[in-house]
Amino acid sequence: MFDPLKAKANVLAYTTAAFLFGLGMASGLGWTASSFAMPLLDQDPEIPEEVVQPALDVSSAFVAIAEAVTPAVVRIEVERTRTTAQRGSGPIPEEFRRFFQFPDEGDQEGRGGPPSTAGGSGFVVSPNGYIMTNDHVVSGAERIRVFFPDGRELEAELVGSDRTTDIAVLRVAANDLPRLALGSNRDLRVGEWVLAVGNPGFGGPNTLDYTVTSGIVSATGRSLDVIRRELGISEGQDIAPFAIEDFIQTDAVINPGNSGGPMVNLRGQVVGINTAIASRTGFYQGYGFAVPIDLAKRVMEDLVEYGHVRRAYLGVSMKSVDATDAEYYDLPRVAGALVQAVPEDGPARTAGFRPGDVIVAIDGDPVERSNQLQMLIAQKRPGDEIEVEFYRDGSRASVDLQLGEAPFTREAEAPRAAAPVRAEEKIGIEVTDLDSDLRQQLGYEEASGAVIRRVAPGGPAARRGVPEGLLIDEINGEQVETAEDVETVLQEASSDDIVNMRLVAPDGTNLIFNIRVP
């Protein structure tokens, strides 16, 4: 007869015996030693140190460069009204307009409210406060503020800007600032490591701050035709032919807000200024572009000295030579700038140039394409003597000539005094009285008072994380009953003051925000 108790006893006995046998085997093999787990954590790496040392050296170099460069990279914020925000923002391809961080024009439609806030990055180039950035970052600005790594927020003046190269120079009232060393792009090679640095974060307390991305130089001498198209729709300025696009291309990640930041080599020297990306979405898809620093330096010198650019002028219209041109003109290789026309009263006409000449060198520097010729001339000064080498009728020749000055000047566009704004706009909010419609829309039952209708993107309130749609209970300890009360209390707030604001959510939750007045 089957005995359940005996069967259970047998199973337990067999199990115990099997466990003891297994334990004995494990002990014999040393598997149960108390030190079994620790040797796994202490084992030497399987890859020898000397094999990975080159990669470790590159990583250490990136760390050192980031530590040296980021203290001099700043965030730039600009305020524009709807009118100035639209200035210069014509039919640019959408992928580039997203990168350029133009304000949302729709937010300004049909209402007053705080000015739109946008911006990008920049970098300090002198201890006494000069900062380089892109023209499109500050174009049309009525107010410019610069945010430094040490927490300072300073007003900036626009020293000058040049739309034909997308370069601008700012200055802040400060001394002993950390600065970046300016290198040269002359010897920059395809495949060389570069780092793109920016400070894109604005719009709240949890947004991006500094970003450092690495990549290689993918190409040089790229022309996107973006600046030229933008200048082509500008009213009253026939300067599109003077646009210079000789960009450095990189696969280092560049995204909106990095515009105006530095591109540096492994020596920590600036070799370019991050300017644009080619993307269908407005975000990084593998193609980033920077203005060569040699060109930017030359522009900066003029902007600091004169407030506008004095562009050297050769006096030809041209195009890059292609394979068909090279065959027709009996050129040794497919390179050079084919002269299309020679305007009267220009240096080239005086020197005897004529359509069909192919310019191949300036002062010994080879000319591979027309935009490179533009950049070489732009690095000269009006009045400089240069040697131009060219092909005519299959023969190579040279001529010395004196450069003229381009028939346009671009006076510095200093920020205009901002139009008077309501007091609450000092901290970047728009308030209104809570009526029955808003009460129902926002979910307040029987409340009354002033509610935050809008928070200006990138403004002081937005940077502190102040949400829209909350009721204002107190400001600086004073009770608020109406939107006019907000205006009255904030009239007393001055630059660098801290405004304490107590808000109430529809569920009765209290929120406190301390906001510094710019």
Secondary structure, 3 states (H helix, E strand, C coil): CCCHHHHHHHHHHHHHHHHHHHHHHHHHHCCCCCCCHHHHHHCCCCCCHHHHHHHHHHHHHHHHHHHHHHHHEEEEEEEECHHHHHCCCCCCCHHHHHHHCCCCHHHHCCCCCCCEEEEEEEEECCCCCEEEECHHHHCCCCEEEEECCCCCEEEEEEEEEECCCCEEEEEECCCCCCCCEECCCCCCCCCCEEEEEECCCCCCCCCCCCEEEEEEEEEEEECCCHHHHHHHCCCCCCCHHHCCCCEEEECCCCCCCCCCCEEECCCCEEEEEEEEECCCCCCCCCCEEEEEHHHHHHHHHHHHHHCCCCCEECCCEEEECCHHHHHHCCCCCCCCEEEEECCCCCHHHHCCCCCCCEEEEECCEECCCHHHHHHHHHCCCCCCEEEEEEEECCEEEEEEEECEECCCCCCCCCCCCCCCCCHHHHHCEEEEECCHHHHHHHCCCCCCCEEEEEECCCCHHHHCCCCCCCEEEEECCEECCCHHHHHHHHCCCCCCCEEEEEEECCCCCEEEEEEECC
